[in-house]
Amino acid sequence: MLISFDEPIADTELDQFLADIEKSMRGTGTVEGFSARRHIPVSGEGEIPALVATAILQFDVADLDALERLFAAPGAAAVIHHWQARNPYRVAWANHEPL
């Protein structure tokens, strides 16, 4: 999952966002592992007409059924709406086999 905030976000705010997302997804009981890392900016990337992530998140699940349950996480909608109201962001999602 790639998260791209529309405006710069303070480190403390990003930390809280990541913690809130992790908690809501782990609440499904399907997440076996979670990791998140901040984007490392490089010169000139702002000139590229592409989504530049603020952070990347990875949720590890056992199988397709678990992935389906993850997408239906009941607490996720509240977290998403809360953060979208405070700090609008865009998301890119890629489901894949383990790298």
N, CA, C and O atoms as a printed pandas DataFrame, in Angstrom:
     atom_number atom_name residue_name chain_id  residue_number  x_coord  y_coord  z_coord
0              1         N          MET        A               1    0.860   -1.155    0.000
1              2        CA          MET        A               1    0.000    0.000    0.000
2              3         C          MET        A               1    0.908    1.218    0.000
3              4         O          MET        A               1    1.769    1.351    0.869
4              5         N          LEU        A               2    0.722    2.107   -0.967
5              6        CA          LEU        A               2    1.457    3.361   -1.019
6              7         C          LEU        A               2    0.528    4.477   -0.566
7              8         O          LEU        A               2   -0.607    4.576   -1.032
8              9         N          ILE        A               3    1.005    5.308    0.334
9             10        CA          ILE        A               3    0.247    6.448    0.842
10            11         C          ILE        A               3    0.961    7.714    0.404
11            12         O          ILE        A               3    2.167    7.858    0.606
12            13         N          SER        A               4    0.215    8.627   -0.195
13            14        CA          SER        A               4    0.796    9.899   -0.624
14            15         C          SER        A               4   -0.068   11.037   -0.088
15            16         O          SER        A               4   -1.152   11.301   -0.608
16            17         N          PHE        A               5    0.414   11.704    0.945
17            18        CA          PHE        A               5   -0.319   12.838    1.502
18            19         C          PHE        A               5   -0.216   14.021    0.547
19            20         O          PHE        A               5    0.828   14.252   -0.063
20            21         N          ASP        A               6   -1.319   14.769    0.424
21            22        CA          ASP        A               6   -1.360   15.904   -0.497
22            23         C          ASP        A               6   -0.415   17.021   -0.082
23            24         O          ASP        A               6    0.128   17.724   -0.933
24            25         N          GLU        A               7   -0.218   17.186    1.207
25            26        CA          GLU        A               7    0.658   18.226    1.752
26            27         C          GLU        A               7    1.662   17.565    2.689
27            28         O          GLU        A               7    1.417   16.463    3.182
28            29         N          PRO        A               8    2.786   18.224    2.939
29            30        CA          PRO        A               8    3.747   17.656    3.900
30            31         C          PRO        A               8    3.063   17.388    5.244
31            32         O          PRO        A               8    2.185   18.138    5.671
32            33         N          ILE        A               9    3.478   16.319    5.888
33            34        CA          ILE        A               9    2.893   15.919    7.165
34            35         C          ILE        A               9    4.024   15.766    8.183
35            36         O          ILE        A               9    5.082   15.221    7.869
36            37         N          ALA        A              10    3.791   16.246    9.392
37            38        CA          ALA        A              10    4.801   16.158   10.452
38            39         C          ALA        A              10    5.100   14.696   10.769
39            40         O          ALA        A              10    4.228   13.835   10.647
40            41         N          ASP        A              11    6.321   14.428   11.173
41            42        CA          ASP        A              11    6.725   13.060   11.517
42            43         C          ASP        A              11    5.817   12.449   12.576
43            44         O          ASP        A              11    5.458   11.275   12.489
44            45         N          THR        A              12    5.446   13.245   13.577
45            46        CA          THR        A              12    4.584   12.718   14.640
46            47         C          THR        A              12    3.205   12.348   14.100
47            48         O          THR        A              12    2.615   11.352   14.520
48            49         N          GLU        A              13    2.696   13.148   13.174
49            50        CA          GLU        A              13    1.399   12.848   12.563
50            51         C          GLU        A              13    1.485   11.583   11.713
51            52         O          GLU        A              13    0.591   10.737   11.758
52            53         N          LEU        A              14    2.559   11.456   10.942
53            54        CA          LEU        A              14    2.725   10.261   10.115
54            55         C          LEU        A              14    2.861    9.018   10.991
55            56         O          LEU        A              14    2.288    7.972   10.684
56            57         N          ASP        A              15    3.612    9.133   12.071
57            58        CA          ASP        A              15    3.741    8.008   13.007
58            59         C          ASP        A              15    2.376    7.582   13.538
59            60         O          ASP        A              15    2.089    6.389   13.629
60            61         N          GLN        A              16    1.535    8.554   13.889
61            62        CA          GLN        A              16    0.211    8.236   14.419
62            63         C          GLN        A              16   -0.668    7.616   13.340
63            64         O          GLN        A              16   -1.396    6.659   13.605
64            65         N          PHE        A              17   -0.604    8.155   12.130
65            66        CA          PHE        A              17   -1.360    7.585   11.015
66            67         C          PHE        A              17   -0.996    6.113   10.820
67            68         O          PHE        A              17   -1.872    5.254   10.723
68            69         N          LEU        A              18    0.306    5.835   10.763
69            70        CA          LEU        A              18    0.766    4.459   10.557
70            71         C          LEU        A              18    0.318    3.543   11.693
71            72         O          LEU        A              18   -0.077    2.402   11.453
72            73         N          ALA        A              19    0.379    4.038   12.923
73            74        CA          ALA        A              19   -0.063    3.245   14.077
74            75         C          ALA        A              19   -1.565    2.971   14.004
75            76         O          ALA        A              19   -2.010    1.863   14.303
76            77         N          ASP        A              20   -2.343    3.976   13.609
77            78        CA          ASP        A              20   -3.796    3.808   13.501
78            79         C          ASP        A              20   -4.165    2.789   12.421
79            80         O          ASP        A              20   -5.037    1.945   12.627
80            81         N          ILE        A              21   -3.500    2.874   11.277
81            82        CA          ILE        A              21   -3.763    1.924   10.193
82            83         C          ILE        A              21   -3.382    0.507   10.631
83            84         O          ILE        A              21   -4.136   -0.443   10.422
84            85         N          GLU        A              22   -2.205    0.382   11.237
85            86        CA          GLU        A              22   -1.765   -0.945   11.690
86            87         C          GLU        A              22   -2.772   -1.541   12.675
87            88         O          GLU        A              22   -3.147   -2.707   12.555
88            89         N          LYS        A              23   -3.204   -0.744   13.640
89            90        CA          LYS        A              23   -4.145   -1.239   14.652
90            91         C          LYS        A              23   -5.458   -1.692   14.012
91            92         O          LYS        A              23   -5.985   -2.750   14.356
92            93         N          SER        A              24   -5.983   -0.895   13.085
93            94        CA          SER        A              24   -7.265   -1.260   12.469
94            95         C          SER        A              24   -7.134   -2.526   11.626
95            96         O          SER        A              24   -8.044   -3.355   11.610
96            97         N          MET        A              25   -6.028   -2.680   10.938
97            98        CA          MET        A              25   -5.839   -3.873   10.110
98            99         C          MET        A              25   -5.542   -5.109   10.960
99           100         O          MET        A              25   -6.033   -6.197   10.661
100          101         N          ARG        A              26   -4.755   -4.952   11.999
101          102        CA          ARG        A              26   -4.490   -6.095   12.888
102          103         C          ARG        A              26   -5.770   -6.536   13.597
103          104         O          ARG        A              26   -5.913   -7.701   13.967
104          105         N          GLY        A              27   -6.698   -5.595   13.782
105          106        CA          GLY        A              27   -7.971   -5.906   14.415
106          107         C          GLY        A              27   -8.807   -6.916   13.638
107          108         O          GLY        A              27   -9.751   -7.487   14.183
108          109         N          THR        A              28   -8.472   -7.139   12.377
109          110        CA          THR        A              28   -9.198   -8.132   11.579
110          111         C          THR        A              28   -8.820   -9.551   11.974
111          112         O          THR        A              28   -9.557  -10.496   11.692
112          113         N          GLY        A              29   -7.667   -9.702   12.628
113          114        CA          GLY        A              29   -7.181  -11.025   12.982
114          115         C          GLY        A              29   -6.538  -11.767   11.825
115          116         O          GLY        A              29   -6.148  -12.924   11.977
116          117         N          THR        A              30   -6.420  -11.128   10.677
117          118        CA          THR        A              30   -5.850  -11.794    9.503
118          119         C          THR        A              30   -4.419  -11.367    9.194
119          120         O          THR        A              30   -3.743  -12.017    8.397
120          121         N          VAL        A              31   -3.953  -10.295    9.806
121          122        CA          VAL        A              31   -2.614   -9.781    9.505
122          123         C          VAL        A              31   -1.574  -10.582   10.280
123          124         O          VAL        A              31   -1.579  -10.610   11.511
124          125         N          GLU        A              32   -0.688  -11.229    9.541
125          126        CA          GLU        A              32    0.385  -12.012   10.156
126          127         C          GLU        A              32    1.644  -11.182   10.352
127          128         O          GLU        A              32    2.482  -11.502   11.195
128          129         N          GLY        A              33    1.774  -10.126    9.578
129          130        CA          GLY        A              33    2.931   -9.252    9.692
130          131         C          GLY        A              33    2.608   -7.892    9.110
131          132         O          GLY        A              33    1.787   -7.769    8.201
132          133         N          PHE        A              34    3.254   -6.882    9.637
133          134        CA          PHE        A              34    3.050   -5.512    9.160
134          135         C          PHE        A              34    4.392   -4.808    9.167
135          136         O          PHE        A              34    5.183   -4.963   10.097
136          137         N          SER        A              35    4.640   -4.036    8.126
137          138        CA          SER        A              35    5.820   -3.179    8.118
138          139         C          SER        A              35    5.474   -1.897    7.379
139          140         O          SER        A              35    4.638   -1.887    6.475
140          141         N          ALA        A              36    6.123   -0.827    7.777
141          142        CA          ALA        A              36    5.920    0.471    7.141
142          143         C          ALA        A              36    7.250    1.206    7.129
143          144         O          ALA        A              36    8.022    1.145    8.086
144          145         N          ARG        A              37    7.500    1.891    6.043
145          146        CA          ARG        A              37    8.712    2.685    5.909
146          147         C          ARG        A              37    8.364    3.998    5.237
147          148         O          ARG        A              37    7.458    4.080    4.408
148          149         N          ARG        A              38    9.107    5.015    5.619
149          150        CA          ARG        A              38    8.946    6.332    5.007
150          151         C          ARG        A              38    9.650    6.353    3.653
151          152         O          ARG        A              38   10.651    5.668    3.443
152          153         N          HIS        A              39    9.115    7.136    2.765
153          154        CA          HIS        A              39    9.737    7.360    1.468
154          155         C          HIS        A              39   11.051    8.110    1.672
155          156         O          HIS        A              39   11.140    8.985    2.533
156          157         N          ILE        A              40   12.053    7.776    0.895
157          158        CA          ILE        A              40   13.336    8.484    0.929
158          159         C          ILE        A              40   13.375    9.390   -0.297
159          160         O          ILE        A              40   13.543    8.905   -1.416
160          161         N          PRO        A              41   13.222   10.703   -0.100
161          162        CA          PRO        A              41   13.180   11.611   -1.247
162          163         C          PRO        A              41   14.544   11.773   -1.924
163          164         O          PRO        A              41   15.590   11.713   -1.278
164          165         N          VAL        A              42   14.500   11.979   -3.236
165          166        CA          VAL        A              42   15.701   12.272   -4.009
166          167         C          VAL        A              42   15.438   13.505   -4.868
167          168         O          VAL        A              42   14.291   13.828   -5.176
168          169         N          SER        A              43   16.495   14.173   -5.241
169          170        CA          SER        A              43   16.390   15.391   -6.048
170          171         C          SER        A              43   15.657   15.104   -7.354
171          172         O          SER        A              43   15.898   14.093   -8.014
172          173         N          GLY        A              44   14.765   16.010   -7.707
173          174        CA          GLY        A              44   14.075   15.948   -8.986
174          175         C          GLY        A              44   12.831   15.089   -9.033
175          176         O          GLY        A              44   12.118   15.113  -10.035
176          177         N          GLU        A              45   12.545   14.336   -7.999
177          178        CA          GLU        A              45   11.386   13.447   -8.077
178          179         C          GLU        A              45   10.068   14.204   -8.140
179          180         O          GLU        A              45    9.073   13.679   -8.639
180          181         N          GLY        A              46   10.056   15.431   -7.638
181          182        CA          GLY        A              46    8.841   16.237   -7.706
182          183         C          GLY        A              46    8.460   16.622   -9.121
183          184         O          GLY        A              46    7.323   17.021   -9.373
184          185         N          GLU        A              47    9.388   16.507  -10.035
185          186        CA          GLU        A              47    9.146   16.841  -11.438
186          187         C          GLU        A              47    8.539   15.671  -12.212
187          188         O          GLU        A              47    8.075   15.842  -13.340
188          189         N          ILE        A              48    8.543   14.505  -11.617
189          190        CA          ILE        A              48    8.029   13.315  -12.291
190          191         C          ILE        A              48    6.500   13.303  -12.181
191          192         O          ILE        A              48    5.964   13.451  -11.083
192          193         N          PRO        A              49    5.792   13.129  -13.304
193          194        CA          PRO        A              49    4.323   13.103  -13.246
194          195         C          PRO        A              49    3.808   11.747  -12.760
195          196         O          PRO        A              49    3.191   10.990  -13.510
196          197         N          ALA        A              50    4.078   11.467  -11.497
197          198        CA          ALA        A              50    3.662   10.185  -10.926
198          199         C          ALA        A              50    3.332   10.377   -9.453
199          200         O          ALA        A              50    3.698   11.385   -8.849
200          201         N          LEU        A              51    2.645    9.408   -8.890
201          202        CA          LEU        A              51    2.375    9.415   -7.461
202          203         C          LEU        A              51    3.695    9.164   -6.736
203          204         O          LEU        A              51    4.353    8.150   -6.967
204          205         N          VAL        A              52    4.073   10.079   -5.872
205          206        CA          VAL        A              52    5.269    9.904   -5.044
206          207         C          VAL        A              52    4.773    9.641   -3.628
207          208         O          VAL        A              52    4.105   10.482   -3.027
208          209         N          ALA        A              53    5.100    8.488   -3.112
209          210        CA          ALA        A              53    4.578    8.061   -1.820
210          211         C          ALA        A              53    5.210    8.823   -0.665
211          212         O          ALA        A              53    6.372    9.224   -0.733
212          213         N          THR        A              54    4.442    9.018    0.388
213          214        CA          THR        A              54    4.947    9.508    1.663
214          215         C          THR        A              54    5.479    8.327    2.466
215          216         O          THR        A              54    6.482    8.432    3.171
216          217         N          ALA        A              55    4.782    7.203    2.340
217          218        CA          ALA        A              55    5.177    5.977    3.046
218          219         C          ALA        A              55    4.661    4.770    2.279
219          220         O          ALA        A              55    3.727    4.866    1.483
220          221         N          ILE        A              56    5.294    3.633    2.538
221          222        CA          ILE        A              56    4.839    2.367    1.978
222          223         C          ILE        A              56    4.535    1.427    3.142
223          224         O          ILE        A              56    5.303    1.333    4.099
224          225         N          LEU        A              57    3.408    0.739    3.042
225          226        CA          LEU        A              57    2.971   -0.177    4.090
226          227         C          LEU        A              57    2.798   -1.556    3.485
227          228         O          LEU        A              57    2.341   -1.688    2.349
228          229         N          GLN        A              58    3.161   -2.576    4.234
229          230        CA          GLN        A              58    2.968   -3.946    3.776
230          231         C          GLN        A              58    2.240   -4.732    4.851
231          232         O          GLN        A              58    2.624   -4.733    6.020
232          233         N          PHE        A              59    1.176   -5.403    4.422
233          234        CA          PHE        A              59    0.396   -6.270    5.297
234          235         C          PHE        A              59    0.591   -7.700    4.817
235          236         O          PHE        A              59    0.307   -8.007    3.659
236          237         N          ASP        A              60    1.066   -8.569    5.680
237          238        CA          ASP        A              60    1.255   -9.972    5.329
238          239         C          ASP        A              60    0.035  -10.761    5.786
239          240         O          ASP        A              60   -0.361  -10.700    6.951
240          241         N          VAL        A              61   -0.552  -11.501    4.857
241          242        CA          VAL        A              61   -1.697  -12.359    5.165
242          243         C          VAL        A              61   -1.428  -13.757    4.612
243          244         O          VAL        A              61   -0.579  -13.930    3.738
244          245         N          ALA        A              62   -2.148  -14.746    5.120
245          246        CA          ALA        A              62   -1.888  -16.145    4.780
246          247         C          ALA        A              62   -2.319  -16.523    3.368
247          248         O          ALA        A              62   -1.631  -17.277    2.680
248          249         N          ASP        A              63   -3.471  -15.990    2.942
249          250        CA          ASP        A              63   -4.018  -16.451    1.665
250          251         C          ASP        A              63   -5.040  -15.448    1.144
251          252         O          ASP        A              63   -5.254  -14.392    1.741
252          253         N          LEU        A              64   -5.664  -15.791    0.031
253          254        CA          LEU        A              64   -6.629  -14.898   -0.599
254          255         C          LEU        A              64   -7.840  -14.641    0.292
255          256         O          LEU        A              64   -8.355  -13.523    0.320
256          257         N          ASP        A              65   -8.298  -15.643    1.011
257          258        CA          ASP        A              65   -9.432  -15.444    1.925
258          259         C          ASP        A              65   -9.094  -14.408    2.997
259          260         O          ASP        A              65   -9.916  -13.553    3.325
260          261         N          ALA        A              66   -7.890  -14.489    3.535
261          262        CA          ALA        A              66   -7.457  -13.518    4.546
262          263         C          ALA        A              66   -7.358  -12.125    3.937
263          264         O          ALA        A              66   -7.693  -11.134    4.587
264          265         N          LEU        A              67   -6.903  -12.047    2.697
265          266        CA          LEU        A              67   -6.820  -10.753    2.016
266          267         C          LEU        A              67   -8.207  -10.153    1.832
267          268         O          LEU        A              67   -8.398   -8.951    2.017
268          269         N          GLU        A              68   -9.173  -10.986    1.469
269          270        CA          GLU        A              68  -10.558  -10.520    1.324
270          271         C          GLU        A              68  -11.085   -9.976    2.655
271          272         O          GLU        A              68  -11.750   -8.940    2.678
272          273         N          ARG        A              69  -10.796  -10.661    3.750
273          274        CA          ARG        A              69  -11.240  -10.192    5.074
274          275         C          ARG        A              69  -10.550   -8.883    5.444
275          276         O          ARG        A              69  -11.151   -8.015    6.078
276          277         N          LEU        A              70   -9.304   -8.747    5.052
277          278        CA          LEU        A              70   -8.564   -7.512    5.333
278          279         C          LEU        A              70   -9.241   -6.320    4.667
279          280         O          LEU        A              70   -9.357   -5.253    5.269
280          281         N          PHE        A              71   -9.685   -6.499    3.432
281          282        CA          PHE        A              71  -10.348   -5.415    2.711
282          283         C          PHE        A              71  -11.678   -5.038    3.344
283          284         O          PHE        A              71  -12.162   -3.924    3.143
284          285         N          ALA        A              72  -12.269   -5.935    4.093
285          286        CA          ALA        A              72  -13.550   -5.668    4.748
286          287         C          ALA        A              72  -13.369   -5.274    6.210
287          288         O          ALA        A              72  -14.318   -5.350    6.992
288          289         N          ALA        A              73  -12.174   -4.856    6.586
289          290        CA          ALA        A              73  -11.878   -4.508    7.985
290          291         C          ALA        A              73  -12.862   -3.461    8.492
291          292         O          ALA        A              73  -12.914   -2.355    7.954
292          293         N          PRO        A              74  -13.650   -3.794    9.526
293          294        CA          PRO        A              74  -14.674   -2.869   10.010
294          295         C          PRO        A              74  -14.113   -1.561   10.567
295          296         O          PRO        A              74  -14.746   -0.516   10.419
296          297         N          GLY        A              75  -12.959   -1.595   11.194
297          298        CA          GLY        A              75  -12.398   -0.376   11.769
298          299         C          GLY        A              75  -11.661    0.498   10.776
299          300         O          GLY        A              75  -11.345    1.649   11.077
300          301         N          ALA        A              76  -11.385   -0.034    9.597
301          302        CA          ALA        A              76  -10.595    0.714    8.620
302          303         C          ALA        A              76  -11.318    1.962    8.120
303          304         O          ALA        A              76  -10.691    3.008    7.960
304          305         N          ALA        A              77  -12.607    1.873    7.876
305          306        CA          ALA        A              77  -13.351    3.017    7.340
306          307         C          ALA        A              77  -13.274    4.219    8.275
307          308         O          ALA        A              77  -13.093    5.347    7.817
308          309         N          ALA        A              78  -13.406    3.994    9.565
309          310        CA          ALA        A              78  -13.335    5.098   10.529
310          311         C          ALA        A              78  -11.955    5.743   10.517
311          312         O          ALA        A              78  -11.837    6.967   10.568
312          313         N          VAL        A              79  -10.915    4.923   10.450
313          314        CA          VAL        A              79   -9.547    5.455   10.415
314          315         C          VAL        A              79   -9.331    6.251    9.134
315          316         O          VAL        A              79   -8.776    7.349    9.166
316          317         N          ILE        A              80   -9.767    5.702    8.016
317          318        CA          ILE        A              80   -9.608    6.381    6.727
318          319         C          ILE        A              80  -10.324    7.721    6.737
319          320         O          ILE        A              80   -9.734    8.735    6.362
320          321         N          HIS        A              81  -11.570    7.748    7.154
321          322        CA          HIS        A              81  -12.330    9.008    7.169
322          323         C          HIS        A              81  -11.709   10.026    8.124
323          324         O          HIS        A              81  -11.643   11.214    7.808
324          325         N          HIS        A              82  -11.260    9.568    9.276
325          326        CA          HIS        A              82  -10.621   10.461   10.249
326          327         C          HIS        A              82   -9.403   11.142    9.631
327          328         O          HIS        A              82   -9.263   12.363    9.709
328          329         N          TRP        A              83   -8.522   10.351    9.018
329          330        CA          TRP        A              83   -7.287   10.908    8.465
330          331         C          TRP        A              83   -7.518   11.686    7.182
331          332         O          TRP        A              83   -6.835   12.682    6.943
332          333         N          GLN        A              84   -8.454   11.266    6.357
333          334        CA          GLN        A              84   -8.748   12.023    5.134
334          335         C          GLN        A              84   -9.266   13.418    5.476
335          336         O          GLN        A              84   -8.978   14.378    4.762
336          337         N          ALA        A              85  -10.023   13.536    6.556
337          338        CA          ALA        A              85  -10.539   14.844    6.974
338          339         C          ALA        A              85   -9.422   15.744    7.496
339          340         O          ALA        A              85   -9.460   16.958    7.295
340          341         N          ARG        A              86   -8.437   15.164    8.158
341          342        CA          ARG        A              86   -7.326   15.940    8.734
342          343         C          ARG        A              86   -6.232   16.239    7.730
343          344         O          ARG        A              86   -5.766   17.374    7.627
344          345         N          ASN        A              87   -5.826   15.226    6.993
345          346        CA          ASN        A              87   -4.705   15.314    6.061
346          347         C          ASN        A              87   -5.047   14.478    4.827
347          348         O          ASN        A              87   -4.773   13.278    4.801
348          349         N          PRO        A              88   -5.634   15.092    3.818
349          350        CA          PRO        A              88   -6.011   14.311    2.632
350          351         C          PRO        A              88   -4.812   13.565    2.034
351          352         O          PRO        A              88   -3.686   14.062    2.027
352          353         N          TYR        A              89   -5.090   12.368    1.539
353          354        CA          TYR        A              89   -4.038   11.550    0.938
354          355         C          TYR        A              89   -4.630   10.668   -0.149
355          356         O          TYR        A              89   -5.841   10.461   -0.223
356          357         N          ARG        A              90   -3.739   10.154   -0.990
357          358        CA          ARG        A              90   -4.113    9.212   -2.033
358          359         C          ARG        A              90   -3.456    7.871   -1.717
359          360         O          ARG        A              90   -2.454    7.800   -1.007
360          361         N          VAL        A              91   -4.044    6.821   -2.259
361          362        CA          VAL        A              91   -3.551    5.468   -2.001
362          363         C          VAL        A              91   -3.354    4.736   -3.323
363          364         O          VAL        A              91   -4.149    4.871   -4.253
364          365         N          ALA        A              92   -2.291    3.967   -3.383
365          366        CA          ALA        A              92   -2.101    2.990   -4.458
366          367         C          ALA        A              92   -1.939    1.642   -3.767
367          368         O          ALA        A              92   -1.273    1.542   -2.737
368          369         N          TRP        A              93   -2.541    0.623   -4.329
369          370        CA          TRP        A              93   -2.556   -0.687   -3.690
370          371         C          TRP        A              93   -2.072   -1.722   -4.692
371          372         O          TRP        A              93   -2.434   -1.668   -5.868
372          373         N          ALA        A              94   -1.263   -2.656   -4.239
373          374        CA          ALA        A              94   -0.804   -3.759   -5.090
374          375         C          ALA        A              94   -0.818   -5.046   -4.273
375          376         O          ALA        A              94   -0.070   -5.189   -3.306
376          377         N          ASN        A              95   -1.671   -5.974   -4.672
377          378        CA          ASN        A              95   -1.703   -7.287   -4.032
378          379         C          ASN        A              95   -0.729   -8.182   -4.790
379          380         O          ASN        A              95   -0.749   -8.223   -6.020
380          381         N          HIS        A              96    0.125   -8.900   -4.058
381          382        CA          HIS        A              96    1.155   -9.692   -4.731
382          383         C          HIS        A              96    1.584  -10.877   -3.874
383          384         O          HIS        A              96    1.326  -10.923   -2.671
384          385         N          GLU        A              97    2.227  -11.812   -4.507
385          386        CA          GLU        A              97    2.855  -12.933   -3.818
386          387         C          GLU        A              97    4.055  -12.393   -3.046
387          388         O          GLU        A              97    4.532  -11.302   -3.357
388          389         N          PRO        A              98    4.557  -13.123   -2.048
389          390        CA          PRO        A              98    5.748  -12.656   -1.315
390          391         C          PRO        A              98    6.909  -12.377   -2.269
391          392         O          PRO        A              98    7.162  -13.126   -3.212
392          393         N          LEU        A              99    7.593  -11.290   -1.996
393          394        CA          LEU        A              99    8.745  -10.920   -2.833
394          395         C          LEU        A              99    9.978  -11.678   -2.404
395          396         O          LEU        A              99   11.046  -11.501   -2.989
